[in-house]
Amino acid sequence: MTATIEKPAVSTDRRIVYRSSGMPTQDGAGVKLTRLVGTPKLPDLDPILMLDTFRSDNPNDYVAGFPEHPHRGFETVSYMIKGSIAHLDNHGGKGIVTDGGVQWMTAGRGVAHSEMPAQTNGQLFGFQLWLNLPAREKMRDPWYADIPASDIPQIDLGGGNSAKLIVGEWNGVKGAGPDRAIAPFFADVTLAANGSIDVPIPVGHNGFIYVFEGDARVGTETVRTGQLGVLSSGDRLHIEADGQGARFLVIAGKPLREPIAKYGPFVMNTQDEIRRAIQDYQSGTF
């Protein structure tokens, strides 16, 4: 009897399949920002619905903030590199996070909240990420948490390389964010000059990197400062920096593969559900 010898699985490297510098826009009460995901060219990246970045030393660009507004059917994750953001919602959620902190809000069946940014030493720099909820959870109870910078694990990757792990797992370390059906991965990575690392995005996840300092190479492609690079499928993500080093976000999630119906602050699965969300908000049942 001849034994069957199985060939080892072939590793496939993730690569950059799309690059973008995003789209300048305004939201809230005139806050100036750049929309990186949620644009006409990149409407979403299942289960990632939107990513905005706001960065300014001019208070007039954001001082009016985001007065009370509704959400239903998804989650918001606000990450402040520099500055603070205050949150208040109609379910009793209240808090403020400063430099390096995160606010995580699950809108679920409905939340009305306000978000008011402020500078630290004349600087404001942050991100807001929208993550979709599966159909079975879109009407779940709302939830809110502040995650201060001190609660976010910082992983030493050797050679001057490091990562702040907001949610997900890396080298046996679990991020500070909650467990979710989409198994989100969100890390803020710093590479030293000529540094390189492998980032453990789960196989099957959709994801991207966003570079905000230096340049980062993925395979033969370079993602430069201010650019978002959408990743191909694969089971290995290897990223390198040049002689200046680099800092970037890596964000990914398990695709839901469900219909998406959007209308402003509501993200559901059907247009009928969107109409119901509008009616519920107008009738005060949020």
Residue pairs with C-beta under 8 A, 6 or more apart in sequence:
11 235
11 236
12 233
12 234
12 235
12 236
13 219
13 234
13 236
13 237
13 238
14 201
14 218
14 231
14 232
14 233
14 234
14 236
14 237
15 218
15 219
15 220
15 221
15 231
15 232
15 234
16 218
16 219
16 221
16 223
16 229
16 230
16 231
16 232
17 230
17 231
17 232
18 42
18 229
18 230
19 221
19 223
19 227
19 228
19 229
19 230
20 36
20 39
20 41
20 42
20 227
20 228
20 230
21 34
21 226
21 227
21 228
22 34
22 35
22 36
22 39
22 53
22 226
22 228
23 34
23 35
23 39
23 40
24 32
24 33
24 34
24 35
25 33
25 34
25 35
26 32
26 33
27 33
27 52
27 66
28 64
28 65
28 66
28 67
28 69
28 115
29 64
29 65
29 66
29 67
30 64
31 54
31 61
31 62
31 64
31 65
31 66
31 117
32 54
32 56
32 61
32 62
33 52
33 53
33 54
34 52
34 53
34 54
35 50
35 51
35 52
36 42
36 51
36 52
36 53
36 210
36 228
37 44
37 45
37 48
37 49
37 50
37 51
37 208
37 228
38 44
38 49
38 50
38 51
38 52
38 130
42 228
42 230
44 50
44 132
44 260
45 206
45 207
45 208
45 230
46 132
46 206
46 253
46 255
46 256
46 257
46 260
47 131
47 132
47 182
47 206
47 253
47 254
47 255
47 256
48 129
48 130
48 131
48 132
48 206
48 207
48 208
48 251
48 252
48 253
49 74
49 130
49 131
49 132
49 260
49 262
49 267
50 128
50 129
50 130
51 127
51 128
51 129
51 130
51 210
51 228
51 251
52 127
52 128
53 125
53 126
53 127
53 210
53 212
54 61
54 62
54 117
54 124
54 125
54 126
54 127
54 128
55 124
55 125
55 126
56 62
56 124
57 119
57 122
57 123
57 124
59 119
62 117
62 124
65 114
65 115
65 116
65 117
66 114
66 115
66 116
67 114
68 90
68 112
68 113
68 114
69 112
69 113
69 114
69 265
70 110
70 111
70 112
70 265
70 266
70 281
70 286
71 105
71 107
71 110
71 111
71 112
71 113
71 265
71 266
72 107
72 108
72 109
72 110
72 111
72 138
72 265
72 266
72 267
72 268
72 277
72 280
72 281
72 286
73 107
73 108
73 132
73 133
73 138
73 266
73 267
73 268
73 273
73 277
74 107
74 130
74 131
74 132
74 133
74 138
74 267
75 104
75 105
75 106
75 107
75 130
75 131
75 132
75 133
75 180
76 103
76 104
76 105
76 107
76 128
76 129
76 130
76 131
77 102
77 103
77 104
77 105
77 128
77 129
77 130
77 131
77 166
77 167
77 177
77 186
78 85
78 87
78 97
78 102
78 103
78 104
78 115
78 126
78 127
78 128
78 129
79 101
79 102
79 126
79 127
79 128
79 129
79 166
79 186
79 188
80 97
80 98
80 99
80 100
80 101
80 102
80 125
80 126
81 99
81 100
81 125
81 126
81 127
81 188
81 212
82 99
82 119
82 120
82 123
82 124
82 125
82 126
83 98
83 99
83 117
83 118
83 119
83 120
83 123
83 124
83 125
83 126
84 96
84 97
84 98
84 99
84 101
84 117
84 118
84 119
84 120
85 96
85 97
85 103
85 115
85 116
85 117
85 118
85 126
86 95
86 96
86 114
86 115
86 116
86 117
86 118
87 93
87 94
87 95
87 96
87 103
87 105
87 113
87 114
87 115
87 144
87 146
88 94
88 113
88 114
89 105
89 111
89 112
89 113
89 114
89 142
89 144
90 111
90 112
90 113
90 286
91 111
91 142
91 144
93 105
93 111
93 113
93 142
93 144
95 103
95 144
95 146
96 146
97 103
97 146
97 147
97 148
97 149
98 120
98 148
98 149
99 120
99 149
100 148
100 149
100 152
100 164
101 146
101 147
101 148
101 149
101 152
102 146
102 147
102 152
102 166
102 176
102 177
103 115
103 144
103 145
103 146
103 147
104 144
104 145
104 147
104 177
104 178
105 111
105 113
105 142
105 143
105 144
106 133
106 140
106 142
106 143
106 144
107 142
108 133
108 137
108 138
108 139
108 140
108 141
108 142
108 143
109 138
109 139
109 140
109 141
109 142
110 142
110 277
110 280
110 281
110 285
110 286
111 142
111 286
112 281
112 286
117 124
117 126
118 124
127 249
129 186
129 251
130 267
131 180
131 182
131 184
131 253
132 182
132 256
132 260
132 267
133 140
133 181
134 181
134 182
134 256
134 258
135 256
135 258
135 269
137 181
138 268
138 269
138 273
143 178
145 178
147 166
147 176
147 177
151 176
152 164
152 165
152 166
152 175
152 176
153 164
153 165
153 173
153 174
153 175
153 176
154 162
154 163
154 164
154 165
155 162
155 163
155 164
155 165
155 170
155 171
155 173
156 162
157 163
157 171
157 197
159 192
159 195
160 191
160 192
160 193
160 195
161 189
161 190
161 191
161 192
161 195
161 196
161 197
162 189
162 190
163 170
163 187
163 188
163 189
163 190
163 197
164 187
164 188
164 189
165 173
165 174
165 175
165 176
165 186
165 187
166 175
166 176
166 177
166 186
166 187
166 188
167 175
167 176
167 177
167 178
167 180
167 184
167 185
167 186
168 174
168 175
168 177
168 183
168 184
168 185
168 186
168 187
168 252
169 175
169 185
169 200
170 187
170 199
170 200
171 200
175 186
175 187
177 184
177 186
181 254
181 256
182 253
182 254
182 255
182 256
183 202
183 205
183 253
183 254
184 251
184 252
184 253
185 200
185 201
185 202
185 205
185 207
185 250
185 251
185 252
185 253
186 249
186 250
186 251
186 252
187 199
187 249
187 250
187 251
188 247
188 248
188 249
189 197
189 199
189 239
189 247
189 248
189 249
189 250
190 245
190 246
190 247
191 197
191 214
191 216
191 239
191 240
191 241
191 245
191 246
191 247
192 241
192 245
193 241
193 242
193 243
193 244
193 245
194 240
194 241
194 242
194 243
195 240
195 241
195 245
195 246
196 238
196 239
196 240
196 241
197 238
197 239
198 236
198 237
198 238
198 239
199 237
199 238
199 239
199 250
200 237
201 207
201 231
201 237
201 250
201 252
202 252
202 254
203 233
203 234
203 235
204 233
204 254
204 255
205 252
205 253
205 254
205 255
206 231
206 252
206 253
206 255
207 230
207 231
207 250
207 251
207 252
207 253
208 228
208 229
208 230
208 231
208 250
208 251
208 252
209 216
209 218
209 223
209 228
209 229
209 231
209 239
209 248
209 249
209 250
209 251
210 227
210 228
210 229
210 248
210 249
210 251
211 223
211 224
211 225
211 226
211 227
211 228
211 229
211 246
211 247
211 248
212 225
212 226
212 247
212 248
212 249
213 225
213 245
213 246
213 247
213 248
214 225
214 241
214 242
214 244
214 245
214 246
214 247
215 222
215 223
215 224
215 225
215 241
215 242
215 244
215 246
216 222
216 223
216 229
216 239
216 240
216 241
216 246
216 248
217 223
217 239
217 240
217 241
217 242
218 229
218 231
218 237
218 238
218 239
219 238
221 229
223 229
223 248
231 237
231 252
237 250
239 248
239 250
258 269
259 269
259 270
260 267
260 269
261 267
261 268
261 269
261 270
261 271
261 273
261 274
262 274
263 274
263 277
263 278
266 274
266 277
266 278
268 274
268 277
280 286
